[in-house]
Amino acid sequence: MTGAEAVQTLTVTDRPPSIHPQFLTNQDFLPMLPFQNAVAPDLSAVNDLIIKELHSDVGLVENIGHYIVDAGGKRLRPILVLLTAKCLEYREQRHIELATIIEFIHTATLLHDDVVDMSDLRRGRPTANAKFGNAPSVLVGDFLYSRAFQMLVRLGNMDIMAILSDTTNVISEGEVQQLINARNPSVTEADYLTVIHKKTAALFEAACSTSAVLAGVGETQKQAAWQFGHHLGLAFQLIDDLLDYEGDQTTLGKNIGDDLAEGKPTLPLIHAMSQTEGAEQALIRDAITQGRLDHLQDILALVRRCGSLDYTRRKAQNHAAAAEEALSTMPDNEWRHAMMELARFSVTRTF
């Protein structure tokens, strides 16, 4: 069935209540990790609020919204809100709303990303654009953005609204810059780091810093929360880009070599090009320029031989260590320890 045909067959009653078994991946059967367990009751409340706030009189909006939200994932960004609030001894309940807002912004970016990248697999199942079509996916992404800002108005904190409005603008810039960089083998490591900061780390920073604002702490702890999110976000994206070259498709829930197929010059390729010359370098440059996978195995061998995967992993480990260091000024409690576990998980994970 094509995306257009799928749209035509949907009605208001076609609202999926949960993930269909055929879409479950290995991730869905893993036990909860310590950092997830630390905020399990609050995370359950976030999931309930997500379902409530997805309500729309337009059935297709709910269909696509549920489809991508029900896919699960790690819920890292809302978990960061919850962990930071708990660590900073926040006693009220509005962090549940803030975590939901952050997740809606993230989900909107996923919908838009998959259209731009023409991706057809995410979290082990077809992307929303592959199932429903590009136009509905973009429009529902817009719905989620606007719902997030409706909720922000209800939250009523101008400092948080300022952070998140700036953050969504930065994310958009990162998307455009990544589009410009696509199929350009001359992208430098500095260019790459700028993009992953804007596309990924910026929302991690916002999740932690807005939670610190909500908790009403001083500038030192606000800055510590921002630093934690900054370094954690960079570590996560570096490992994501590494796993595109050494991960397992079933575990990852996406196609191996997707970045190369899209002509994305990520750090493993950038480093490998700096370590090669002649025909080997030309092979990588051509693959980026053409977005070709016909020499994927040769390129995988090159990035391993050049130590490019180890180089990328070391960069990620340095950021994870910096994230842990940023926690030193925060209260020493179970949630701080859970955040330390999250920093370690960021560089040891396989999905």
C-alpha positions in Angstrom: 0.0 0.0 0.0 1.4 3.4 -0.9 1.4 6.4 1.6 -1.4 8.1 -0.3 -3.5 4.9 -0.2 -2.9 4.5 3.5 -4.1 8.1 4.1 -7.3 7.4 2.1 -8.1 4.4 4.2 -7.7 6.0 7.6 -10.7 7.0 9.6 -11.3 8.7 13.0 -11.7 5.2 14.6 -8.4 3.9 13.3 -6.4 4.9 16.4 -3.7 2.3 17.3 -3.8 1.7 21.1 -0.4 0.1 21.3 2.6 -1.2 19.3 1.7 -4.1 17.0 3.8 -7.2 17.7 5.3 -7.2 14.2 6.9 -3.8 15.0 8.6 -4.9 18.2 12.4 -5.0 18.2 14.9 -6.4 20.6 14.9 -3.1 22.5 11.3 -3.6 23.5 12.2 -6.8 25.4 15.1 -5.4 27.4 14.7 -4.8 31.1 14.5 -1.2 32.3 17.9 0.3 32.8 18.8 1.9 36.2 18.3 5.5 35.0 14.9 4.5 33.7 13.9 2.7 36.9 14.9 5.8 38.9 12.0 7.8 37.5 9.7 5.0 36.5 6.5 6.4 38.2 7.1 9.8 36.7 7.9 8.3 33.2 4.6 6.4 33.4 2.8 9.7 34.1 4.6 11.3 31.1 3.4 8.5 28.8 -0.2 9.0 30.1 0.0 12.7 29.4 1.4 12.1 25.9 -1.6 10.0 25.1 -4.0 12.7 26.4 -2.2 15.6 24.6 -2.2 13.7 21.3 -6.0 14.1 21.2 -7.3 15.7 18.0 -10.6 15.9 16.2 -8.7 15.0 13.1 -8.2 11.2 13.1 -5.2 11.2 10.9 -3.3 13.5 13.4 -3.9 11.0 16.2 -3.0 8.0 13.9 0.4 9.4 13.0 1.1 10.8 16.4 0.3 7.5 18.1 2.2 5.6 15.5 5.5 7.4 16.1 5.1 7.9 19.9 4.0 4.2 20.4 7.2 3.1 18.7 8.8 3.7 22.1 12.5 4.4 21.9 14.6 5.3 25.0 12.6 8.4 26.0 15.9 10.0 26.8 14.9 13.6 26.6 11.9 13.4 28.9 14.0 11.1 31.3 16.6 13.9 31.4 13.9 16.4 32.5 12.7 14.0 35.2 16.1 13.0 36.5 17.3 16.6 36.6 14.2 17.7 38.5 14.5 14.9 41.0 18.2 15.4 41.5 17.7 19.1 42.1 15.0 18.2 44.7 12.0 19.6 42.9 8.9 18.7 44.9 6.0 19.6 42.6 4.6 17.8 39.5 5.0 20.2 36.6 8.1 18.4 35.4 5.7 15.9 34.0 4.3 18.6 31.6 7.8 19.8 30.8 9.0 16.3 30.0 6.0 15.8 27.7 6.7 19.1 25.9 10.3 18.0 25.3 9.2 14.7 23.9 6.7 16.3 21.6 9.4 18.6 20.2 11.7 15.7 19.7 9.0 13.6 18.0 8.2 16.5 15.7 11.9 16.6 14.6 11.9 12.9 13.9 8.9 13.2 11.6 10.5 16.0 9.7 14.0 14.3 9.7 12.6 11.2 8.1 11.0 13.1 5.3 14.1 15.1 4.6 16.3 12.0 4.8 13.8 9.9 2.9 14.3 7.2 5.6 12.1 4.2 5.5 13.0 2.4 8.8 13.1 3.7 12.4 13.0 1.7 15.6 12.6 -1.5 13.7 9.5 -0.5 11.7 8.5 1.6 8.7 8.9 5.4 9.3 5.7 7.5 9.4 6.4 9.0 6.0 6.9 5.5 4.5 3.6 4.4 6.0 1.4 7.5 5.6 3.2 9.7 3.1 5.5 12.7 3.3 2.8 15.5 3.4 0.9 14.0 6.4 4.1 13.4 8.3 5.3 17.0 7.9 1.9 18.4 8.9 1.6 16.1 12.0 5.1 17.2 12.9 3.8 20.8 12.8 0.9 19.7 15.0 3.2 18.3 17.6 5.4 21.5 17.6 2.3 23.7 18.1 0.9 21.4 20.8 4.2 21.6 22.6 4.0 25.4 22.6 0.3 25.3 23.7 1.5 23.3 26.7 4.4 25.8 27.3 1.9 28.6 27.5 -0.1 26.6 30.1 3.2 26.0 32.0 3.5 29.8 32.2 7.2 30.1 32.7 8.8 32.7 30.3 12.4 31.6 31.0 11.5 28.0 30.0 9.6 29.3 26.9 12.6 31.4 25.9 15.0 28.5 26.2 12.8 26.2 24.2 11.9 28.7 21.5 15.6 29.4 21.0 16.3 25.6 21.0 13.8 24.8 18.3 15.3 27.6 16.2 18.8 26.1 16.7 17.6 22.6 15.8 16.1 24.0 12.6 19.4 25.6 11.7 21.2 22.4 12.3 18.8 20.5 10.0 19.4 23.1 7.2 23.2 22.9 7.8 23.1 19.1 7.6 21.2 19.4 4.4 23.9 21.7 3.0 26.7 19.4 4.2 25.1 16.3 2.6 27.2 14.8 -0.2 30.0 17.1 0.5 33.2 15.2 1.3 35.0 18.4 2.2 33.1 18.8 5.5 35.5 19.2 8.4 35.4 17.7 11.9 34.5 21.2 13.2 31.6 21.5 10.7 30.4 18.1 11.8 30.5 19.0 15.5 28.6 22.2 14.9 25.8 20.2 13.2 25.5 17.5 15.9 25.5 20.2 18.6 22.5 21.9 16.9 20.6 18.8 15.9 21.1 16.7 19.0 22.9 18.2 21.9 20.8 21.4 21.9 17.6 19.6 23.0 19.6 17.6 25.6 20.8 20.9 27.0 17.3 22.3 27.0 15.8 19.3 28.7 18.3 19.6 31.6 18.4 23.4 31.8 14.7 24.0 31.7 14.2 21.4 34.4 16.8 23.3 36.5 14.8 26.5 35.9 11.6 24.7 37.0 13.4 23.6 40.2 14.3 27.2 41.0 18.0 26.5 41.6 20.9 29.0 41.4 23.1 29.8 38.4 25.8 27.3 39.4 23.5 24.3 39.2 21.6 25.7 36.2 25.0 25.8 34.4 25.9 22.3 35.7 22.6 20.9 34.3 23.3 22.6 30.9 26.8 21.2 30.8 25.6 17.7 31.6 23.0 17.9 28.8 25.5 19.4 26.4 28.2 16.7 26.8 25.7 13.8 27.0 24.0 14.9 23.8 27.3 15.0 21.9 28.3 11.6 23.3 25.0 10.1 22.2 25.2 11.4 18.7 28.8 10.3 18.3 27.9 6.8 19.3 24.8 6.9 17.0 27.1 7.8 14.1 29.6 5.1 15.1 26.8 2.4 15.3 25.8 3.2 11.7 29.1 1.5 10.8 29.4 -1.2 13.4 25.9 -1.9 14.8 23.5 -4.7 14.3 20.4 -3.8 12.2 18.0 -5.8 14.3 19.2 -4.3 17.5 19.4 -0.8 16.1 16.0 -0.9 14.4 17.3 0.9 11.4 19.4 0.1 8.3 23.2 -0.1 8.6 24.8 2.4 6.3 21.9 4.8 6.3 24.2 7.8 6.8 26.4 6.8 3.9 23.3 6.2 1.7 22.2 9.7 2.5 25.7 11.1 1.8 26.2 12.3 5.4 29.9 12.9 6.2 29.9 11.8 9.8 33.0 11.6 12.0 34.0 8.0 11.1 34.2 8.9 7.5 35.8 12.4 8.1 38.5 10.7 10.2 39.1 7.9 7.7 39.5 10.5 4.9 42.1 12.3 6.9 44.0 9.0 7.3 43.9 7.8 3.6 45.0 9.1 0.2 44.8 8.1 -3.4 42.3 5.4 -4.4 41.2 4.7 -0.8 40.3 8.3 -0.1 38.7 8.6 -3.5 36.5 5.6 -2.7 35.1 7.3 0.5 34.7 10.7 -1.2 32.8 9.1 -4.1 30.5 7.2 -1.8 29.7 10.5 0.1 29.2 12.5 -3.1 27.0 9.8 -4.8 25.3 8.4 -1.6 26.4 5.0 -2.7 26.3 1.7 -0.8 27.8 -0.6 -3.4 31.2 -0.4 -1.8 29.9 -0.4 1.8 31.9 -3.4 2.9 35.1 -1.8 1.5 34.4 1.4 3.4 33.6 -0.5 6.6 37.0 -2.2 6.3 38.7 1.2 5.8 37.1 2.9 8.8 38.2 0.0 10.9 41.7 -0.2 9.6 42.1 3.6 10.0 41.0 3.5 13.6 38.1 5.8 12.8 35.6 3.9 14.9 38.0 3.9 17.9 38.7 7.6 17.3 34.9 8.4 17.3 34.4 6.3 20.4 37.2 8.1 22.3 35.6 11.4 21.5 32.3 10.2 22.8 33.9 8.8 26.0 35.6 12.2 26.6 32.2 13.9 26.4 30.6 11.3 28.7 33.3 11.9 31.2 32.7 15.6 31.0 29.0 15.0 31.6 29.8 13.1 34.8 32.1 15.8 35.9 29.4 18.4 35.5 27.3 16.6 38.1 29.9 17.3 40.9 28.0 20.4 42.1 24.6 18.8 42.1 23.1 17.1 45.2 24.5 13.6 45.9 21.4 11.5 45.7 20.0 8.5 43.8 19.0 10.6 40.8 22.5 12.0 40.4 23.8 8.5 40.5 21.2 7.5 37.8 22.4 10.4 35.7 26.0 9.1 36.0 24.7 5.7 34.9 23.1 7.4 31.9 26.4 9.0 31.0 28.1 5.6 31.1 25.3 4.0 29.1 25.7 6.6 26.4 29.0 5.2 25.3 28.6 1.5 26.1 25.2 0.9 24.4 24.7 -1.1 21.2 21.3 0.5 20.3 
